[in-house]
């Protein structure tokens, strides 16, 4: 396919209708072409041709096709360019959509650091904002555009940016700044190269610059400067090459003369401009000429004519929705038509408020577009990041899984070691308690042995010795009286025998009772408290419990919990009695420790959180038991601990 066919003379000489049919045909046939740079450039040219023929919807469809193909090819520059073309198609119909697409294009050009294109997209956004009446926002966007364009060699874009900046300042009534930028625009005209197009570029830009300068001079009341600038360009050559520009220059020249008091030929010029505007269907220019004629007749005191032309201007400007011209026509009518002045004043206020509200809405709309575009970008970044994370995650998942398995193994080993250390510590504590108890037991045995020795020596031995001596003396005689005495000593021997049995029984009981067991350890703790405290403690232990099968960690914690509970009772409860009961639910293998006192108690909603109870809770947690605390004021407190055990 010949990509330069749009420059062909046969194509150029066709009517617009035939051009459109030709473009439709080649677009359909081009769909079979490979997705390469040449094909995408051809589509850009095709989109541009549709645009120049005012076929904006078809231009948009081609640009959308380019966007799709560029996305597949991952061609960021072409994606951005496609967005820009799509924005251009909405420039005259949906300015907010146009702004959105130019915003997308700008962001992508920033991503590839194409400064010239960034500047162009910023300019296009500024252009949209200007025609929406958002002059301050437009000025900001042009300033940003100039930061990128000032070092580029695109004289046309610099001229356009300087001119738009001047127009913004003119609307903002900062006329010195407006003049400065219009003069800057004029200074770059020499760098714009001419072409053989319908309107030669340099001529077009020069005329535009002169009109813009004359407008600023007019706003600054420097009418003579405005007249001088316009008289230079106002000639038949301009009328032939650029009719709309000629109408603008003729009207502006006449207006400056009128405002400077030079009325000669002004009426004729305004009517000529009006005639040309109507003939060429320049509707906006028609509005301006009707208003100018109304203002002219007002100055020459022809009120009827003034009102007639101003009403026509008002009607057409309302039809075209030209807000600023509606305001100007209403203002002039309120000054001229005394009879209806109040009505026009009221309408002027309403339209002013309406325009102010519309400008506010526009500002918010374009700010929202900026925000929503940034949100979309952030979401795309998040999606991109997610895709990256998924890729990395896929590569690391197996490694992570292995790490988890190793970690869990090490953790389980660590728990096993910690459990064994805790168990060993508990056994050591039990052993220490055993040693302490054995020492006490040995001391008690020694005391008991000394007591028995003393009893045997002081009582039994003396009695035996005395009985033996008497029986020896009496054994030599058979007298009746002597026999009775012998019987008396025999009875004494029986008493001594009974006394020995009693001592022996006491010794046996102590020895049996002294044999160590866990229950004895608990009982000894209770007995000790009874000896030193004012509270009477009792303990009841289920004989079915096989303490040898219970883990040392559980036993030592039961012992410590009991110690802590007794300490709490002594310090806080003021109880007269406290009962300790250890029972067994054999079916569920649950060991139950129940400690109940009859002390002062406390409110259920006001449970204490002292160190003692904290220690108890910590020990309960260590052995994975359940803790229940119940209390009533002046009734007492009950602590119930349920411990799940095995092999009972």
C-alpha positions in Angstrom: 0.0 0.0 0.0 1.2 3.5 -1.0 1.4 5.4 2.3 1.8 8.8 0.4 -1.5 8.5 -1.6 -3.1 11.3 0.4 -0.7 13.7 -1.3 -1.8 12.5 -4.8 -3.2 15.2 -7.0 -6.1 13.0 -8.1 -7.1 12.5 -4.5 -6.7 16.2 -3.6 -8.9 17.3 -6.6 -11.8 15.0 -5.5 -14.9 16.3 -3.7 -15.1 15.7 0.1 -17.8 13.0 -0.5 -15.5 11.1 -2.8 -12.6 11.5 -0.5 -14.6 10.0 2.4 -15.7 7.0 0.3 -12.1 6.4 -0.8 -10.8 6.6 2.8 -13.5 4.1 3.9 -12.4 1.7 1.2 -8.7 1.8 2.0 -9.4 1.5 5.8 -11.4 -1.7 5.2 -8.7 -3.2 2.9 -5.9 -2.1 5.3 -7.2 -4.4 8.1 -5.2 -7.3 6.5 -1.9 -5.4 6.8 0.7 -6.6 9.4 0.9 -4.7 12.7 4.2 -2.8 12.1 5.4 0.8 12.4 4.6 1.6 8.7 1.0 0.4 9.0 0.4 2.3 12.2 1.9 5.5 10.6 -0.5 5.0 7.6 -3.4 4.7 10.1 -2.3 8.0 11.7 -2.4 9.7 8.3 -5.8 8.2 7.6 -7.1 9.4 10.9 -5.8 12.9 10.1 -7.6 12.9 6.7 -10.9 12.0 8.3 -10.3 14.8 10.8 -9.6 17.4 8.1 -12.8 16.3 6.4 -14.7 16.9 9.7 -15.4 13.2 10.0 -14.6 13.2 13.7 -16.3 9.9 14.6 -14.4 8.0 11.8 -11.2 9.7 12.8 -11.8 8.5 16.4 -12.5 4.9 15.3 -9.2 4.8 13.3 -7.3 6.2 16.3 -8.9 3.6 18.6 -7.7 0.9 16.2 -4.2 2.4 16.4 -4.4 2.4 20.2 -5.2 -1.3 20.2 -2.4 -2.2 17.7 0.1 0.0 19.6 -0.8 -1.7 22.8 -0.2 -5.1 21.3 3.2 -3.9 19.9 4.0 -2.2 23.3 4.7 1.0 21.4 4.3 3.7 24.1 4.9 6.6 21.7 2.2 5.4 19.4 -0.2 4.8 22.3 0.3 8.3 23.5 -0.1 9.7 19.9 -3.3 7.7 19.5 -4.7 9.2 22.7 -3.8 12.7 21.4 -5.6 12.1 18.1 -8.7 10.8 20.0 -8.6 14.0 22.0 -8.5 16.1 18.8 -11.7 14.4 17.5 -13.6 15.6 20.6 -12.2 19.2 20.6 -15.4 20.8 19.1 -18.0 18.4 20.6 -17.0 17.1 24.0 -14.3 19.2 25.5 -14.1 17.2 28.7 -13.5 14.0 26.7 -10.9 15.8 24.6 -9.2 17.0 27.8 -9.2 13.4 29.2 -7.5 11.9 26.2 -4.9 14.7 26.0 -4.2 14.1 29.7 -3.6 10.4 29.1 -1.3 11.3 26.2 0.7 13.8 28.3 1.3 11.2 31.0 2.6 8.6 28.6 4.9 11.2 26.9 6.2 12.0 30.4 6.9 8.3 30.9 9.2 8.3 27.8 10.5 11.8 28.5 9.4 13.3 25.1 9.5 16.9 26.1 8.2 18.4 22.8 5.2 16.2 22.9 4.6 16.9 26.6 4.5 20.6 25.8 2.1 20.1 22.9 -0.4 18.1 25.0 -0.2 20.7 27.8 -0.9 23.4 25.2 -3.9 21.4 23.9 -5.3 21.2 27.4 -4.7 24.9 27.9 -6.6 25.6 24.6 -9.6 23.6 25.8 -9.6 25.4 29.2 -9.4 28.8 27.4 -12.5 28.2 25.3 -14.3 26.8 28.4 -13.7 30.2 30.1 -11.2 28.8 32.7 -8.5 31.4 31.9 -6.5 31.1 35.1 -6.2 27.3 34.7 -5.4 27.7 31.0 -2.6 30.2 31.9 -1.1 27.6 34.3 -1.2 24.9 31.6 0.4 27.2 29.0 3.1 28.1 31.5 3.9 24.4 32.0 3.8 23.9 28.2 6.4 26.7 27.7 8.8 25.1 30.1 9.0 22.2 27.7 8.7 24.1 24.4 11.1 27.0 25.0 14.1 24.9 24.2 12.6 23.1 21.2 12.9 24.4 17.6 9.1 24.3 16.9 8.5 28.0 16.1 4.8 27.3 15.3 4.1 25.8 18.8 6.0 28.6 20.5 3.9 31.2 18.6 0.7 29.4 19.5 1.7 29.1 23.2 2.8 32.8 23.5 -0.4 33.9 21.7 -2.6 31.8 24.0 -0.8 33.1 27.1 -1.4 36.6 25.9 -5.1 35.9 25.3 -5.4 34.4 28.8 -3.9 37.6 30.4 -6.2 39.7 28.2 -9.3 37.9 29.6 -7.8 38.2 33.1 -7.5 41.9 32.4 -3.7 41.8 33.0 -3.1 43.9 29.8 0.7 44.6 30.3 1.3 40.8 30.6 -1.0 40.2 27.6 1.0 42.7 25.5 4.3 41.2 26.6 3.3 37.7 25.4 1.7 38.9 22.1 5.0 40.7 21.4 6.9 37.5 22.2 4.6 35.6 19.7 5.4 38.3 17.1 9.1 37.8 17.7 9.1 34.2 16.6 7.3 34.8 13.3 10.6 35.0 11.4 11.3 31.4 12.4 8.1 30.0 10.9 8.7 28.6 7.4 6.3 29.2 4.6 4.4 26.5 2.7 2.4 26.1 -0.5 -0.8 25.3 1.4 -4.1 27.2 0.8 -3.1 29.8 3.4 0.6 30.5 3.6 1.6 29.9 7.2 3.7 32.9 7.7 1.0 35.1 6.3 -1.6 33.5 8.5 0.4 33.7 11.7 1.4 37.3 11.0 -2.2 38.4 10.5 -3.3 36.5 13.7 -0.5 38.2 15.7 -1.5 41.7 14.4 -5.2 41.1 15.3 -4.2 39.9 18.8 -1.9 42.9 19.4 -4.7 45.3 18.2 -7.1 43.7 20.7 -4.7 44.3 23.6 -4.1 47.9 22.5 -7.8 48.4 22.3 -8.3 47.1 25.8 -5.6 49.4 27.0 -7.5 52.4 25.3 -4.5 52.9 23.0 -6.8 53.1 19.9 -4.3 54.8 17.6 -1.8 51.9 18.1 -4.6 49.5 17.3 -5.6 51.4 14.2 -1.9 51.6 13.0 -1.4 47.8 13.4 -4.7 46.9 11.6 -4.3 49.3 8.7 -1.0 47.5 7.7 -2.8 44.2 7.1 -6.2 45.3 5.9 -6.1 44.9 2.1 -7.6 42.9 -0.7 -4.9 40.3 -0.4 -6.1 39.4 3.1 -9.8 39.4 1.9 -8.9 36.9 -0.8 -6.6 34.6 1.3 -8.4 34.6 4.6 -11.9 36.1 4.6 -12.6 35.4 8.2 -9.4 37.2 9.2 -10.3 40.1 7.0 -13.8 40.5 8.7 -12.1 40.4 12.1 -9.5 43.0 11.1 -12.1 45.3 9.4 -14.4 45.2 12.5 -11.6 45.7 15.0 -10.3 48.7 13.0 -13.8 50.2 12.8 -14.3 49.7 16.5 -11.0 51.3 17.4 -11.9 54.3 15.2 -15.3 54.5 16.8 -14.0 54.5 20.3 -11.4 57.1 19.4 -14.1 59.4 18.0 -13.3 58.9 14.3 -16.7 58.0 13.1 -16.1 58.6 9.4 -16.7 55.4 7.4 -17.3 53.3 10.6 -21.0 52.5 9.8 -20.1 51.4 6.3 -17.3 49.2 7.5 -19.5 47.5 10.2 -22.2 46.8 7.6 -19.6 45.4 5.1 -18.3 43.1 7.9 -21.9 42.0 8.7 -22.7 41.3 5.0 -19.5 39.2 4.5 -20.2 37.3 7.8 -23.7 36.4 6.8 -22.7 35.5 3.3 -20.0 33.1 4.5 -22.1 31.8 7.5 -19.7 33.2 10.1 -22.2 33.1 12.9 -19.9 34.2 15.6 -18.7 37.1 13.5 -22.3 38.0 12.7 -23.0 38.4 16.5 -20.0 40.7 16.9 -21.0 42.9 13.9 -24.6 43.2 15.1 -23.4 44.2 18.6 -20.9 46.7 17.0 -23.6 48.3 15.0 -25.9 48.6 18.0 -23.1 50.3 20.0 -22.3 52.6 17.0 -26.0 53.7 16.7 -26.0 54.3 20.5 -23.1 56.6 20.2 -24.7 58.6 17.3 -28.0 58.7 19.4 -30.1 56.6 17.0 -31.8 54.6 19.8 -34.2 52.7 17.6 -31.5 51.4 15.3 -29.3 50.6 18.3 -32.0 48.6 20.1 -32.9 46.8 16.8 -29.3 45.6 16.2 -28.6 44.8 19.9 -31.8 42.6 20.1 -30.6 40.7 16.9 -27.2 40.3 18.5 -28.8 39.1 21.8 -31.1 36.5 20.0 -28.3 35.1 17.9 -25.8 34.9 20.8 -28.4 33.1 22.9 -28.9 30.7 20.1 -25.2 30.1 19.8 -24.8 30.0 23.6 -22.1 32.8 23.5 -22.3 33.7 27.1 -20.0 36.8 27.1 -21.7 38.3 24.0 -25.1 37.7 25.7 -23.8 39.7 28.7 -22.5 42.6 26.5 -25.8 42.9 24.5 -27.9 42.9 27.7 -25.6 45.5 29.3 -25.9 47.8 26.3 -29.6 47.3 26.0 -30.1 48.2 29.7 -28.2 51.4 29.1 -30.1 52.4 25.9 -33.6 51.0 26.3 -34.8 53.0 29.4 -38.3 51.4 29.2 -37.0 47.8 29.6 -33.8 48.6 31.5 -34.9 46.8 34.7 -35.7 43.7 32.7 -32.3 43.7 30.9 -30.5 44.4 34.2 -32.2 41.4 35.8 -31.4 39.1 32.9 -27.8 40.4 33.0 -27.5 39.4 36.6 -29.0 36.0 36.0 -26.7 35.3 33.0 -23.7 36.5 35.0 -24.5 34.1 37.8 -25.1 31.3 35.4 -21.8 31.9 33.6 -20.0 32.0 37.0 -21.6 28.8 38.0 -20.8 27.2 34.7 -17.1 28.2 35.0 -17.0 26.8 38.5 -18.5 23.5 37.2 -16.0 23.4 34.4 -13.1 24.0 36.8 -14.3 21.2 39.0 -14.9 19.0 36.0 -11.4 19.4 34.6 -9.9 19.1 38.1 -11.8 15.8 38.4 -10.5 14.6 35.1 -6.9 15.3 36.3 -7.7 13.4 39.6 -9.4 10.5 37.9 -6.6 10.2 35.4 -4.1 10.0 38.2 -6.3 7.4 40.0 -6.3 5.3 36.8 -2.5 5.7 36.6 -2.2 4.6 40.2 -4.4 1.6 39.6 -2.4 0.7 36.5 0.8 1.0 38.6 -0.8 -1.2 41.2 -1.8 -3.8 38.6 1.7 -3.7 37.1 3.2 -4.1 40.5 0.8 -6.9 41.3 1.8 -8.7 38.1 5.4 -8.3 39.0 4.7 -9.5 42.5 2.9 -12.5 41.1 5.9 -13.4 38.9 8.3 -13.0 41.7 6.0 -14.8 44.0 5.7 -17.8 41.6 9.5 -18.0 41.6 9.8 -17.7 45.4 6.8 -19.8 46.4 8.6 -23.1 46.4 11.5 -21.7 48.3 9.1 -20.0 50.8 7.3 -23.3 51.2 10.6 -25.1 52.0 11.5 -22.4 54.5 8.1 -22.7 56.2 8.5 -26.5 56.5 12.0 -26.1 57.9 10.9 -23.3 60.2 8.0 -25.4 61.5 10.3 -28.4 62.0 12.8 -26.2 63.9 9.9 -24.6 65.9 8.5 -28.0 66.8 12.0 -29.2 67.9 12.4 -26.0 69.9 9.0 -26.6 71.6 10.0 -30.1 72.4 13.3 -28.9 73.9 11.5 -26.2 75.9 9.0 -28.7 77.2 11.8 -31.1 78.3 13.7 -28.2 79.9 10.5 -27.2 81.8 9.8 -30.8 82.7 13.4 -31.2 83.9 13.1 -28.0 85.9 9.9 -29.2 87.5 11.5 -32.5 88.4 14.4 -30.6 89.9 11.9 -28.5 92.0 10.2 -31.7 93.1 13.6 -33.1 94.0 14.5 -30.0 96.0 11.2 -30.2 97.8 11.9 -33.9 98.5 15.3 -33.0 99.9 13.8 -30.3 102.0 11.1 -32.7 103.2 13.6 -35.5 103.8 15.7 -33.2 105.9 12.7 -32.3 108.0 11.7 -35.9 108.2 15.2 -36.9 109.3 15.1 -34.2 112.0 11.7 -35.4 113.1 12.9 -39.0 113.2 15.9 -38.1 115.2 13.8 -36.2 117.7 11.4 -39.2 117.9 14.3 -41.6 118.4 15.6 -39.5 121.2 12.2 -39.5 122.8 11.8 -43.3 122.5 15.3 -43.8 123.9 14.5 -41.6 126.8 11.3 -43.4 127.5 12.9 -46.8 127.3 15.8 -45.7 129.5 13.9 -43.7 132.1 10.7 -45.7 132.4 10.8 -49.2 131.0 14.4 -50.0 131.9 14.0 -48.8 135.5 10.8 -50.7 135.9 12.3 -53.9 134.4 15.4 -53.6 136.6 13.2 -53.1 139.7 10.9 -56.0 138.8 13.9 -58.3 138.1 15.5 -57.5 141.5 12.3 -58.1 143.4 11.5 -61.3 141.7 15.0 -62.5 142.4 14.6 -61.8 146.1 11.1 -63.3 146.2 12.0 -66.3 144.3 13.7 -68.0 147.3 10.5 -68.2 149.4 7.2 -70.1 149.0 5.2 -68.2 151.5 1.7 -67.1 150.6 2.4 -63.5 151.1 5.5 -63.8 148.9 3.5 -65.5 146.1 1.1 -62.7 146.1 3.9 -60.2 145.7 5.3 -62.2 142.8 2.0 -62.0 141.1 2.0 -58.3 141.6 5.4 -58.0 139.8 4.2 -60.3 137.1 1.3 -57.9 136.5 4.0 -55.1 136.4 5.8 -57.0 133.7 2.6 -57.2 131.8 2.2 -53.4 132.1 5.8 -52.9 130.9 5.1 -55.2 128.0 2.0 -53.2 127.1 4.0 -50.0 127.4 6.7 -51.4 125.0 3.9 -52.3 122.5 2.5 -48.8 122.7 5.9 -47.2 122.1 6.6 -49.7 119.3 3.1 -48.9 117.7 3.8 -45.2 117.9 7.2 -45.7 116.2 5.7 -47.9 113.5 2.9 -45.3 112.8 5.4 -42.5 112.5 7.6 -44.5 110.2 4.8 -45.4 107.9 3.5 -41.8 107.9 6.9 -40.6 107.2 7.3 -42.5 103.9 7.4 -39.9 101.1 4.7 -39.3 98.6 3.3 -36.2 96.7 0.2 -36.2 99.0 2.5 -36.0 102.0 4.2 -32.9 100.4 0.8 -31.2 100.0 -0.3 -32.3 103.5 2.9 -31.0 105.0 2.3 -27.6 103.3 -1.2 -27.4 104.8 0.0 -28.5 108.3 2.7 -25.9 108.2 0.1 -23.2 107.4 -2.1 -24.4 110.3 0.9 -24.0 112.7 1.7 -20.4 111.7 -1.6 -18.8 110.6 -5.0 -17.9 111.9 -6.9 -19.7 109.2 -7.6 -23.4 109.5 -6.7 -25.3 106.4 -7.9 -28.8 105.5 -7.0 -30.9 102.5 -8.8 -33.8 100.8 -7.1 -35.8 98.1 -8.8 -38.4 96.0 -7.0 -41.8 96.7 -7.7 -42.9 93.1 -5.2 -40.5 91.7 -2.0 -42.2 90.7 0.5 -39.4 91.2 3.4 -41.4 89.7 1.7 -41.2 86.3 1.2 -37.4 86.4 3.7 -35.2 84.7 6.2 -33.4 87.1 5.3 -30.1 85.4 1.7 -30.5 86.4 2.6 -31.5 90.0 5.0 -28.6 90.6 2.5 -26.1 89.3 -0.3 -27.5 91.4 2.0 -27.2 94.4 3.0 -23.6 93.5 -0.7 -22.6 92.8 -1.6 -24.0 96.2 1.2 -22.0 97.8 0.1 -18.8 96.0 -3.6 -19.4 96.9 -2.7 -19.9 100.6 -0.7 -16.7 100.5 -3.7 -14.8 99.0 -6.0 -16.2 101.7 -3.7 -15.2 104.5 -3.2 -11.7 103.1 -6.6 -10.7 101.8 -9.4 -13.1 102.7 -9.5 -12.9 106.5 -11.0 -16.4 106.4 -11.4 -18.7 109.4 -11.5 -21.8 107.2 -10.1 -22.9 103.8 -10.7 -26.3 102.3 -8.5 -27.8 99.6 -9.9 -30.6 97.5 -8.1 -32.5 94.7 -10.5 -34.8 92.8 -10.5 -36.8 89.6 -13.1 -37.1 86.8 -11.8 -40.5 85.6 -14.0 -40.7 82.4 -12.6 -37.4 81.1 -9.1 -37.8 82.7 -9.6 -34.3 84.3 -7.8 -33.5 87.5 -9.7 -30.9 89.6 -8.1 -28.6 92.2 -10.7 -26.8 94.3 -9.6 -24.2 96.9 -12.5 -22.7 98.9 -12.4 -20.2 101.7 -15.1 -18.5 103.8 -13.4 -15.0 103.8 -14.7 -11.6 102.9 -14.8 -12.3 99.1 -15.3 -9.6 96.5 -17.8 -8.5 93.8 -17.7 -10.5 90.5 -17.5 -7.3 88.5 -14.6 -6.1 90.5 -12.1 -9.0 90.2 -8.7 -8.2 91.6 -5.7 -8.3 89.3 -2.8 -8.6 91.8 0.5 -10.3 91.4 -0.8 -13.4 93.1 -3.7 -14.0 90.8 -1.4 -13.1 87.8 1.0 -15.8 88.9 -1.8 -18.3 89.2 -3.1 -17.5 85.7 0.4 -17.8 84.3 0.9 -21.2 85.8 -2.6 -22.4 84.7 -1.7 -21.3 81.2 1.6 -23.2 81.4 -0.1 -26.5 82.0 -3.0 -25.7 79.6 -5.6 -25.9 82.3 -8.9 -24.0 82.8 -9.3 -21.5 85.6 -12.6 -20.4 87.2 -12.8 -17.9 90.0 -16.1 -17.2 91.8 -16.7 -15.0 94.8 -19.4 -13.5 96.9 -19.0 -10.6 99.4 -18.9 -11.9 103.0 -19.4 -15.5 101.7 -16.0 -16.4 100.4 -14.0 -17.2 97.3 -13.6 -20.4 95.3 -10.8 -21.1 92.8 -11.4 -24.1 90.6 -8.7 -25.4 88.2 -9.4 -28.2 85.7 -6.3 -30.0 84.3 -6.5 -32.4 81.4 -4.2 -35.3 82.0 -3.5 -38.7 80.5 -2.9 -42.2 81.7 -4.9 -41.8 84.9 
